[in-house]
Amino acid sequence: MDVYDAKQPQTCLICGFTIDHNKQGRFTSHLKNEHNFTNVKKRIINALLATT
């Protein structure tokens, strides 16, 4: 498993938007503002649990 590094680029799997780093929660802000995710952590955990 790769270690998470906020300095590395991330790509949104919903829309393909790429962000050059996730410092200051920029990726989370993208999910909240562009995709109306109000509780990102809970949604991610639920999605992961649904796939196991």
N, C-alpha and C positions, 0 to 999 in steps of 0.2 A: 504494500500500500504506500502511496506517495504521501509525504508530509505536506500539510497545507502551508503555503507561503503567500502571504498577502501581497508580496512584491511581484508575484508572477501574474501574467494576464489571465483573465477568466472570460469565458464566453457563455452568454445566456442561452440555454438549450430551448427556450421558448421562442425567442425572436432572432437569435443569432448575433445580438449586440455584443461586441467585445470591449472589455474594459482593461486598460493597461496595468492597473493594480487595484487592490481592494482596501487600500489604506482609508481610514476614516469611514468605513462601512459603505463605500460607494456602490458596491454590487448589491448590498441589501437595500439601499435607497432606490436603486434601479428597479428591483423587484417590487418594492412597495409602490413606487410612483407610476411605473409603466404597466404593471400587471396586477395592481390592486391587491397585493399580498399584504394583509394587515398583521399577520402573525407568522412570519417566515419560518422561524425555527420549528414551530408546531407543525406546519404544513410539510416541511422537509422530513421531520421524524415520522409523521404519519405515512408519507409516501414511501419511505424506506421500509417501514414495518409492513406495508401492504405488499411489497415485492418479495418478502421472505416467507 
